[in-house]
Amino acid sequence: MKMIQGLEIKVQSLKPILCIKGQKRGFRRAAAPPFLRIFLLLLTAHFSLLAVFAQTDDDVIKVESSIVVLNATVSDTKGKPMAGLKQTQFKVFEDGQEQKVQFFESQSTPFAAVILLDTSGSMEERVSLARSAAISFLDGLRSDDVAAIYNFDSKVSLVQDFSNLRDINEKIFDLKADGMTTLNDAVYKATLELAKRTEKRKAIIVLSDGADTQSKLSGDKALKAALLSNITIYTIDMSAVDTGGRERMQSQAALKNFAEKSGGVFIPTAGGVAMREAFKNIVGELGIQYTLGYQPSNTKKDGKWRAIELRVSRPNLTIRTRKGYNAPKEK
């Protein structure tokens, strides 16, 4: 990956407009049906992002769409995803101000995911555990879901491209623990690849001990890029059981930050049944998330953080979605 000097998030107001002209004078202008308006909004947001991320790594990231899209997981007191909620039960707030929800979807839909395997020297014998975890995730994919696999050490490398197949490329069995750790660069690379995908729901699954030692990008810049593309990040702590003290706290803090701010989940060191159950839950919730979209009422281009809060009127439910985004900033 080439050196990136900075990360600029530039959002310009670009409102999709549907204009259906009458064929003759006196014809009544037809209104776009709701499903078509939703499609146009999503299409505008997707292709705006695609044009952005198709640039070289040296370019500044810019987004030419003002649409904010949220993928939200709603779970009950037992942690199980809650389906069947209606748009009228949701409210979106930005910096405390309620926003008008312009589109809403709740049906089960395919997702695209990138699995990031840490193969740096600090992982040692745990590479085989991470490999088994990746295989477990692929086993849980539905027929329309797709996933790609990358490994990262001193560099980020493709192991297997996007596919809905449960078979895994044999090169994954040749991966060895060696080199430094480029966790932040790996998250950014996964974001670039997912931004090219048309699936509405996208996720990054990180299997790492969290100890970044050589990334060219900071964790904050990698996270901003993921938030920009509305990607949910799930992180699994692969630290050795005997790792403790300050080192473990710092490593877990990095993984927790990626997960919590993007609306994902941080999973502490686990293996066997616990890890298989965690992957089963990730696949399950990605399939039944709620997708909402709005155009912010605050149009100031001050570069400041915009905090997002999503509320649901039904009691005893937990909502996870991204925590916010950075507003554009005029030079």
Buried (B, 14 or more C-beta within 10 A) or exposed (E): BEEBEEBBBBBEEBEBEEEEEEEEEEEEEEEBEEEEBBBBBBEBBBEBBBBBBEEEBEEEBBBBBBBBBBBBBBBEEEEEBBEEBEEEBBBBEBBEEEBEBBBBBBEEBBBBBBBBBBBBBBBEEBBEBBBBBBBBBBEBBEEEBBBBBBBBBBBBBBBBEBBBEEEBBEEBEEBEBEBBBBBBBBBBBBBBBBBBBEBBBBBBBBBBBBBBBBBBBEBEBBBBBBBBBBBBBBBBBBBBEEBEEEBBEEBBEBBBBBBBBBBBBBBEBBEEEEBBEBBBBBBBBBBBBBBBBBBBEEEEBEEEEBEBBBEBEEEEBEBBBBBBBBBBBEE
